[in-house]
Amino acid sequence: MEADTKPKKPGARLCCVCNQRRAALKRPKTLEQICRECFYAVFEEEIHQVILENKLFKPGERIAIGASGGKDSTVLAYVLSEMNRRHNYGLDLFLLSIDEGITGYRDDSLETVKRNELQYGLPLKIVSYKDLYGWTMDEIVKMIGLKNNCTFCGVFRRQALDRGAALLKVDKVATGHNADDIAETVLLNILRGDIARLSRCTSIITGEDGPIPRCKPFKYTYEKEISSISLGCKNLNKFSTYAYFRKLDYFSTECIYSPNAYRGFAREFIKDLERIRPRAIHDIIKSGEDFRIATSTKMPEQGTCERCGYISSQKWCKACVLLEGLNRGLPKLGIGRNQGLNKDAKKDIKKDGRTKSIESKQCGSLDF
Ligand code: SF4
């Protein structure tokens, strides 16, 4: 831990926790002025408490950390390995990365994950779309263009994570979704009228009825505290955050195929709200948690895909439908209302009057 040894300037504000060292940042979550050391301590302690209160892990479990090389998953890998050591969680931790086959983006970010593997001493498993599906995202985009690429990518990633987790024989997958991601997802699910996802998107553990549950230790952690940096505080040199202060090695470039305008608008909307009401993110999550779905609402029934055995509410899972469309040279077969390959799916979409596009966390979106 790097000590703040700079002499205190006359009038410099002291940390409101230790009242000894100079304050180095204003916590976005509480607006307290705090020194680096106390920030590390409260940040890590809050996550530790979330893990304990929600019983996210049990001693002896094998846990895969979904690692993209981005800020959130890098902080998650660092903090979980620290907490595991410090508080004797007794976990076997692994890094699990998905290689979508996006030249100039994923190949570079995977280099970061490979360095993290050495830095944190966590074994790394990489599963690729090419190996699992026979297609890279570069090839898919070449065929379909940039319109529905994130639907393919999100569906394939979800299944790829499960398959990677099965190869690692883990009990659970931990992902770096933070409070901002979850608030955005609540809002998007309302805007899309996606009741099934709305009912589960705020859960800190999901998929307990599926093959491998997932959990979100950063559910209550604001993105700004994890990674963002903004200059220009009147009283302090900088607002900075965990990844920056800890000098963690992460990759911050956006995906070259990222259009995702809809989520972008939701994100900007929430940021505007937050400027006026700093609790906005917390309140949106709370609203999502408190929604009660009417018992008369028809929810999809979980079964298994007849083709690959993956969890699915349709005859074929979405990945098999999309893949069949790609392999037949008819990629639109798997998109939205044109799902000619899955009559049941088509019926359901008509009934709901909506499509079921899935976006991913790596591009700042989230869909479990
Ligand atoms: Fe995949 Fe995200 Fe890139 Fe879309 S923006 S292609 S979901 S990595």
Residues whose N, C-alpha, C, O or C-beta is under 5 A from the ligand:
A	BS01	SF4	N149 C150 C153 G154 C255 Y257 S258 S360 Q362 C363
